[in-house]
């Protein structure tokens, strides 16, 4: 099973969308600076978006969440948390 997650930096200026079959390990990699894209995020809050069983489908869903329509939906869904 794959989980799609959304990271939001504590200052709420940067976001990152990714997926993993081992979210605990992946969050550790983000926290310790092993992921180039999020290395300068500082502390981040993680929101789980979806659980998907198929690798091909999870890539398509991740692509949607990274699109302008997906990001707009995220902002609407989490409007009280992220401005």
Secondary structure as UniProt FT lines:
FT   STRAND          2..9
FT   TURN            10..11
FT   STRAND          15..20
FT   HELIX           23..31
FT   TURN            32..33
FT   HELIX           36..38
FT   TURN            39..40
FT   STRAND          44..52
FT   HELIX           55..66
FT   HELIX           68..77
FT   TURN            78..81
//
